[in-house]
Structures are given as C-alpha cells and as structure tokens.
Amino acid sequence: MSTVTGVNVPGSLQQGSRESYFDGGLAQYIGWSILGAIVTICTLGICYPWAHVMLYRWKVTHTDIDGRRLTFDGTAIQLFGNWIKWWLLTIITIGIYSFWLFIKLEQWRVKHTHY
C-alpha cells in the first residue's frame, strides 16, 4: 500500500494500474437480446432463466476488470430451480416476496461471477 495525501491506496488503485473495459458490440447485444426474447415468448416464459443466463454470460465474458476477464459459471438449470422457488414464495405471500426478487437474482448472479 502507498499513501497518497494521507490516505492508504491499495496497489491495484495506484497510478499505473490497468484499465477496466467492456468489449462487447452492439450487434452482438441486439442479437442475443432478440434470441432471448424469442425463446422467452415462444415458451411462454418458461425458458426465461435460460435467456437471462445467456445474456448475462455474454455481458460478463466481455468485461475486463484491471486486466482480468470476468467469468460466469451459473447455469439455466440452477436459475430455473431458484426461479420456481421465488415465484412460489411470491404467490404464497400474495406478491410481497416480489419486492425481494431483484435482490435474490442479483445475489445469485454475483455468487456465480468470478474474477
């Protein structure tokens, strides 16, 4: 660690550290989004977890942080199991659990995203 104006700065944040960037393209994003939407619509939402994992994996694999590529090891089957559980809890609680769905999904994504 070094000290910059009295504040400890970790080595990765010191001057000369590598840049973080996203190298995905617009055409790829549009293509993956359309494919995910088509699959979700054609299966009446049953395959939404697959579409979500597919698009999120694309985003993660095109993200480089401090010179290191992110990886994602989550699968649609894992998310599908959670998805069923979360929707059952939403139905049982008459919609109250839906306020936690975004947080639960984000926790699952972060759990399966690695540096």
C-alpha positions in Angstrom: 0.0 0.0 0.0 1.1 3.5 -0.6 -0.1 6.7 0.9 -1.5 9.5 -1.3 -2.3 12.7 0.6 -2.6 10.7 3.9 -5.0 8.1 2.5 -3.9 4.4 2.1 -4.4 3.3 -1.5 -4.3 -0.4 -2.4 -1.7 -1.4 -5.1 -4.4 -2.1 -7.7 -5.7 1.5 -7.4 -2.3 3.2 -7.6 -1.2 5.1 -10.7 -0.2 2.8 -13.5 -2.9 0.2 -12.8 -4.7 -1.4 -15.8 -7.9 0.0 -17.2 -11.2 -1.8 -17.0 -13.3 -2.1 -20.1 -16.2 -3.8 -21.8 -15.5 -5.1 -25.3 -18.9 -6.4 -26.4 -20.5 -5.0 -29.6 -23.9 -3.5 -30.2 -24.8 -6.1 -33.0 -24.0 -8.9 -30.6 -26.0 -7.4 -27.8 -29.0 -6.9 -30.1 -28.7 -10.5 -31.5 -28.5 -12.1 -28.1 -31.4 -9.9 -26.8 -33.6 -10.8 -29.7 -32.8 -14.5 -29.4 -33.6 -14.4 -25.6 -36.9 -12.6 -26.3 -37.9 -15.1 -29.0 -37.1 -18.1 -26.7 -38.9 -16.5 -23.8 -42.0 -15.6 -25.8 -42.2 -19.0 -27.7 -42.0 -20.9 -24.4 -44.5 -18.6 -22.6 -41.8 -17.5 -20.2 -40.7 -21.0 -19.1 -37.2 -20.6 -20.6 -36.7 -17.0 -19.3 -34.0 -18.3 -16.9 -32.1 -19.7 -20.0 -32.4 -16.4 -21.8 -31.3 -14.5 -18.7 -28.2 -16.7 -18.2 -27.3 -16.5 -21.9 -27.4 -12.7 -22.0 -25.7 -12.2 -18.6 -22.9 -14.7 -19.6 -22.3 -12.6 -22.8 -22.0 -9.4 -20.7 -19.7 -11.0 -18.2 -17.4 -12.6 -20.7 -16.9 -9.3 -22.4 -16.0 -7.5 -19.2 -12.3 -7.0 -18.3 -11.5 -5.5 -14.8 -8.0 -4.4 -14.1 -6.6 -6.7 -16.8 -8.5 -9.8 -15.7 -11.5 -11.2 -17.6 -14.6 -12.0 -15.6 -16.2 -15.5 -15.8 -19.7 -16.7 -15.0 -20.4 -20.3 -14.0 -24.1 -20.2 -13.4 -26.4 -22.4 -15.4 -30.0 -22.1 -16.5 -31.0 -25.2 -14.6 -29.7 -23.6 -11.3 -31.5 -20.4 -12.0 -34.7 -22.3 -13.0 -34.8 -24.0 -9.6 -34.5 -20.7 -7.8 -36.9 -19.1 -10.2 -39.7 -21.6 -9.4 -39.0 -21.2 -5.6 -39.1 -17.4 -5.8 -42.3 -17.4 -7.8 -44.0 -19.8 -5.4 -43.0 -17.6 -2.5 -44.4 -14.6 -4.4 -47.7 -16.4 -4.9 -47.9 -17.6 -1.2 -47.2 -14.2 0.1 -49.7 -12.6 -2.2 -47.0 -10.7 -4.1 -45.0 -9.3 -1.1 -42.0 -11.5 -1.9 -41.7 -9.9 -5.3 -40.0 -6.9 -3.7 -37.1 -9.2 -3.0 -36.9 -10.9 -6.4 -34.4 -8.4 -7.9 -32.1 -8.7 -4.9 -32.3 -12.5 -5.0 -31.5 -12.6 -8.7 -28.6 -10.2 -8.2 -27.2 -12.3 -5.3 -27.4 -15.4 -7.5 -25.6 -13.6 -10.4 -22.8 -12.3 -8.1 -22.4 -15.7 -6.5 -21.6 -17.2 -9.9 -19.5 -14.4 -11.2 -15.8 -14.7 -10.7 -12.7 -12.5 -11.2 
